[in-house]
Every structure is written in C-alpha cells, then in structure tokens.
Amino acid sequence: MRIVVDGYNLIRQSPSLSQIEEQDLEAGRRELVRRLSDYQRRKRHQVVVVFDGAEGGHSSQKQEWMQGISITFSRRGETADEVIKRLAAAGRGGVVIVTSDRELAGFAERQGATAIRAEDFERKMMGYRESFEKNDPVAEEKDRIFRKKKGAARRLPKAQRRREARLLQL
C-alpha cells in the first residue's frame, strides 16, 4: 500500500509536531519523517510525504529520501495539494491520502483513493509506536478487529468495502 501524507497539514494538526515546528520548521519536518520512518519499518507500507515549496521552492519538483521516506517538495508556484492530487489520480485505488483538507480528501475519494484525516492517522501511527515500544503484540491485533455490527446483516458497497480494507491495513 502507498501512503501519501500532506506534510504540513499533519504537522499542524498534531499538538506535539506543531510545538516542534513553532520552534524550528526544519526540526518539525525531521520529527515527522522520523515518526513516519518508524511506522514504515513496522507496517512495510510505502510512504511519501509532500511539502509545499510554492513560495521559495525550486523551479521543478524536488524529491529526496530520508530514513526510507520519500520526501517531495512542490515546485515554485505549485501547492502540495496539487502534487497530492496528481499522486491520487495516478494511484487509482491503491493509495491512502493523509490530510484534514476536506477538498483534497474529497478529490482523492473521487479518484478511487482512500482519505484519512491527519488526526486519525497520527493516532494510528503513534498507537503502533507505543505498542512497539512496549512490545505488546496484542495491541496491533486489536486494531484489526472489526467493530461488532448491530441490526440486520447488510453488505456494504464494493467501494466502501475496499476503503475499509485499506484503512484496516494502516
């Protein structure tokens, strides 16, 4: 699975990351990449984090690797949202977009990608980190269990079942 993270959106939605970013923008980005790298090592998903380079960026899109994470900076005059939209459209269903931007999430869903709010993803990411640090193998398994259904049995539409399956893999 490929996870595309709206970098500054996740940093600013996270209380701990936003505190670090207030002190030093670069330190905030490094801490986000470190957390994503820890998550990637455990879950084995491909993670791409996209940052805005619209203001003082390069004339072309810049990509670099740090701790196994692909980091993309949008080119000058282009927002990270535009880059994420391209990645969502190119992924066709196998992509999870991490953002709290409703417009971007809606676009991703229309392209067949799965969108998850930044706060929800951070909770999952940090939950795995805490269970990993405590060596609690049960905690990860608990997250995979479906909620009990109430009422008459009803099968969700295929697109919704695929979305749920992708979110369970996070």
Buried (B, 14 or more C-beta within 10 A) or exposed (E): BBBBBBBBBBBBBBEEBBEBBEEEEEEBBBBBBEBBBBBBEEBEBBBBBBBBBBEEBEEEBBEEEBEEBBBBBBBBEBBBBBBBBBBBBEBEEEBBBBBBBEEBBEBBBEBBBBBBBBEBBBEBBBBBBEBBEEEEEEBBEEEEEEEEEEEEEEEEEEEEEBBEEBBEEB
